């Protein structure tokens, strides 16, 4: 059975509960809310007893067989939830899950709940066994451009009318923090008293709870989004991220771009440069365009500024490293924005 989205999974459960379900992914809020809906479907289909097993160090995998063998006299069916946080059942657990999948009991539905699974884990034998015997849903992180629609849909489900600009602001202030995003919608639903929420109301009521990772900064810079690049850098500073690590993420792209511009003079192919720097396929086209369209040696000059920022961060020069880093990020984003505009004209 191919991977299903959460809404597809719940739709399939309307037809009856599968003997095995794997619910995993990278958005805990969506996983837990989907699990709540799954439990509701289970009750509707007669699974009136529920047991939860947490896989920790030293977990006895024999408990799964024991649970399925000891069904209560008061319930015809049981929902068995297996919490597998790291997605690694080990050799013994993998064997147990594969054996269970080959002959699942009729009176028990086993739901395995996990967090992020690496590509190799999603292809592992125990995952494939569950997918073949039942259903599998993997929750990918919401992309930045999807957040506004998610806010609007959630607001509508709470009886809240919210305009597009307000939804965009709420999404921006809570990017990377879906739980905070959901909480802000709930708060606005309570505060609005049935009235529509516009940009002014959202700006006054919504806190800034965005969370960013180091790799978000190079993406903002490459997109030419100066405001977002500044916002991400400042937020990483507030959250106590190591400036050396932030600079590394930014400098990595600057080094590639400077190298790509230099290769134009030496005759080296862009493909060779990308291979040397191990640039992901999905980012190669954007970086190549930025290198081709920017003024000669523009990226090399920014790379030199990155070296100066590194010295300031390490205390070798009497300047504030974070200030240099913010200026560098904004300068690089500004150049990328100008370069992108030049390419569209």
N, C-alpha and C positions, 0 to 999 in steps of 0.2 A: 504494500500500500504506500503510495507516495506521501510526502509530508503535506500536512494540511495547515492552513491558517487556523487561528483559534475559532473564528466565526464558522469556518467550514467544519471544524471538529464538533462544535456544539450542534450544528445542523445535522450532522451524521448521527449524533446520539439521540436525536428525536425518534430515530427508527429503532432504538434499542441500544443498550450499553454493550460495548465490545468487551471480550474477555480480558484484553490487555490494552492499556493506553500508556504512551510515553508522552509526557508534557514537559518540555525543557526549553531553555532559551535564556535571553539576556535582558529581559524586562520583568523583574519580579512582580510588579504590580499587575501586569497583564496575566502572568501565569497564575497568580492567586485568584484573580477575579474569574478567570476561565475555570479554575478548579472549583470555585463556588458554584458556578453554573453546572459543572459536571456533577457535583454532589446533588444538586436539585434534580437533574435528570435521573440520577441513580435512584433517588427516593421515589420518583414517579414510576420507575420501572420495578419497584419492589425490593430494592437494595436498602433495607432498613437498618442494618447494622454496619458500623464503620470502625475500622481499626487502623492505627497509624504506626508504622515502623520507621525508626530513624537509623540509617546506616552510619555507624561510627566505628572507630578503631575497635577491633575485636568483635564486631557484629556477628551474631550466630545466624547464618543463612538458613539453618534448619527451621527458624521461626516462621518462614513463609509457609512451608509444608504443614507445620503445626497449626498455624492459623486457619488454613483452608480445611484441615481435618476436624477442627473443633467448632463448627458452626453452632450458634446458639439455638436452643429449642424455640426461641421466640421470634426468630427471623428466618425467612426462607432463603434470603440472599444477603451477601456481605460485600461491602466495598473495602478493599484493602489498599491503603496508601503507603507506598514505599518511598521515603525521602532519601534521595541519593545526591547530596549537595555537590560533590565534585565530579559526578558523572563517571566514577571509576569503581565499578563493583569488584575489581580484582578477578583473578582466575576462578576462584570458587564461586563468587557471585555471578560472574558471567555464565558459568556452567549451569547454575541453578535457574537463572532467568531463561536460558535457551531451552532447558528441559521443561520448564513450566510452559513455555510458549508452544511446545510440541503437543502438549496434552493439558490445556487449561481446564480446571474444574468448572462445571456448569453453574454452580451456585455462588461463585466468587468472581468479582472483577478486580483485577490488579492494576493500579495506577502508579506508575513510576514517575516521580517528580524530580527533575534535576535542574541545575543551573546551566551555565554556558558549556557547550560541548565543542571541542576542537573538531576540525574536519575529519581527522582519523577516528575520533570517537563516534561520530555520526555514521561512519561506515563500519563500525565494529560489529562482530557477530551477534552480540546480545541486542544491540539496537535494531539490526536488521531482522532478528527473530521476532521482536515485539511488533515491528512494523508489518511483518508478514502475518502474524497471528491476530493483530488488532489494528490500532490506529496510532499515528504519531503526529504530533504538532510541535514545531520548533518556532519560538518567538524571537524574531530578529529585532534589534534595536530600531526604534522609530528614527527615520532620517529627519534632518532639520526641516526640510520642506514639507514634511508630513505633519509636523506638530500643530500648526494652526488648524488644519482640518480636524485633527484629533480633539483639540480644545473645543471647536465648534460642535462637533458631534456629541461630546460628553456634556457640554452645556445644554444642548437640546434635550438629551436624555434626562436631565435634571430640571427641565422646565424653565431653563434660563435662555433668554434671548440676548445674543451678543453679536456685535458687528465684526466685520472682518479685521479692521484695524486693531480692535481690542483683543481679538483672538491672537493676532500676530504679536502684540506686545506681551501678552501672558506667556506665549510660547517662548519668546526671546528671553524673558527674565527667568525662565525655569528650564532652559535648554539643558539636556543631559540629566534631568532630575524629574522623572515622570511622576513620582509620588508627590513631590511638591506641586507639580502642575495640576494634578488631580485635586489636591487640597485647596489650591487657589480657586478652582472652579466651584468646589463645594462652598467655600467661603463666600464667593460672589453670589451664589444661588441663595444663600441665607440673607445676605445683606441687601440684595436688590429688591426684595419684597415685591416680586412680580414685575418690576420695571426692567426695561431694556438696558443693557450695559454697553456704553460706548467707550471710546478711547480715554476720555477724561476720567471717567469713573474707574476704569481699569488701572490707569496710571496712579491714581490716589490709593487704590486698595491693594494692589498686588506687590508683594515683596520681591526682591531680586535674589532668587535662590538657584541661579544657573550653576551648573557644574561642568567643567571642561577638562578634557585630557590634553596632554602635551601635543598629541598629533592633530588636535583641532586647529592649532595655530597655523601650521603650514597650509592647511586647506583654506583658511580664511585669507591668508596672504596671497595664495595662488589665484583665488577668486577676485582679488583686488578690492576686498571689502575692508576699508581702513577702519571704520567704526567697530566692526566685529573683531578685527585683529587687536585693536586697543582694548576692547572689552575683555577678550579672552586673556590677554597678557596680564591685565590688572587683576582679574579674578584668580588666575593662577598664583599671583603674588599674594593675594589675601589668603588663599587657602594653604599657603606655606609650601608650595611646590619649589623644588630646588631650581634656582635660576640656571645652573649649569645644564640641567636636563632640558629645560625650556629652550635655551640657546642651541643646544645640540639638535633638537628637532627642527628648529628654524634654519640653522646653518647647513644642515644636510641638503636641503633644497637649494640654498644659495650656492653651495659648492657644485651641485649638478648643473645649475644654470650657468655659472661662470665657466665651467668646463665645456658645456655645450657651445657657448659663444666662442671660446678659444678654439674649439674643434673646427669651426667654420673657416678659420685661417689656416689650420694645419691639414685640412682635408680628411680628418678622421670622421667616420660616420656617426650619426646620432645614436644608432643602434648599439655601437660599440661603447659609447659613453654610458648609455643606459644600463648596459650589461655590467660595466665596471662598477657602477654605483648601486647595482641591484635595485633599480627603480621598478616599482610595480607596474604592470602592463596598463592598468586603469589610469595611471597618472602620467604616462609618458607623453601622450599627445599634448596635454595642457602645458607641461614643462617645455616641450620642444617649441611650441608657439611663443611662449614667453621669452625664450632665448632668441628666437629668430626676429621678433618684432621690437625688442628693446634696443635702445641706443648701444653702440659698441662699448664693451667693457663696463656697462652699467651694473651688471650683477657682480662683477669682480670688485667694483668699488664698495658695494654693499657687503661683500664677503670680508673685505678689509675692515669695515666698521664692526662686523661680527667678531673679528679677532680682537679689536679694541675693547668691545663689550666683555669679552672673555677675560681680558686682563683686569678690567675694572671689577668684575664679579669675584675674581680670585685675589683682589686686594693689591695687585701690582701697579695700579694707577689710581690716583686720588679722585675717583668719581664714583657715583652710585650706580652699581651694576644694573639694577632693575630699571632705572631711568634710561640707561643706554639701551637696554633690551626693548623697552616699550617704544623708544624712538626708532630703533632698528626695524621692529615689526611693522610699525606704521609706515615707515619709509619704503619698505619692501612691498607692502600692500598697495601703497600709492603708485609705485612704479608699475606693478602688475596691472592695476586699474587703468593706467594711461596706456599701457601696452595692449590691453584687451580692447580698449576703445579704438586704438589705432588699427587693430585688425578688423574691426567691424565697419570701418569707413571705406 
